[in-house]
């Protein structure tokens, strides 16, 4: 399961290298890296040109809200997302291209819901 | 003699009418480009090949004139580090960016004999390619980011000429309002799957010392569909929230 998630996230990072530049410069994020985090959904906006996920996250630095930008509504849909899959209060695992400056946040390239549904970007379906 | 003419005249008229009808319908050899297309991907086990994916690989330095290069650099200096792009502001890519793939999203082609409509999913960007009587006089055309496109068939190749473009320095191929873009579309088949090859040449003496070209390939998506691409909805929602906040303040 974990191996599959990692493979998915890596595939996403590779495919997003092209797509992320479509609407927004991805220069602030390092798409050669991937960070896996678990938290609780605070808000989820699926929209164009980019979606936004905010999670409540806890680590040794403390508990805080972290915001991630993600792909367009259309590409998230094509990656397998359907209405209702993410709700505030849900646990979620995210795979992120981290910010280059080390600050919280980054570009969400894949996620796994508490129900085990994984959403990533499958390049062959674009 | 009169009787013989009476036989031949209707026959001649029928042949003439058939010829006119034939001239008005597209040649049987005219390819049908109608369908949903996505960025080409080589069949499993085959190399992708240059221009196949339409991705943003390393781009050779463009033969820009110094004054054009200065304009592009000024633009790049403005946006560098901001993450800002036209798409981030819900603005369509414009030509030639739109025909080169528009962010990796699919496109739909709807073909009629007198007009080909190309819908790029990203930003619901639409191009219309006009033929014959659908072409309006030059003085009646307005400048646009996608310009004004006129099509013709050269055998089985669709040739599209686009002019009346706005100057755009926010393009992968920046250009002036004097730019002329010629696209040549050819249809082929690979493993039983339609492949559309679009070869683009941009000529712009005001910006370039030589024409620039690139090839983009598309694969058909059987029974594919485009999604609506609403982009301004968040801005509208935000504006309503601002108005609500203002309204609640004024009623206090």
Interface residues (C-beta under 8 A of the other chain):
Chain A: X18 X19 X21 X22 X23 X24 X25 X27 X28 X45 X47 X48 X49 X50 X72 X73 X74 X75 X77 X78 X123 X124 X126
Chain B: X38 X39 X41 X55 X56 X79 X81 X82 X83 X84 X85 X87 X88 X90 X102 X103 X104 X105 X106 X121 X122 X227 X229 X230 X231 X233 X234
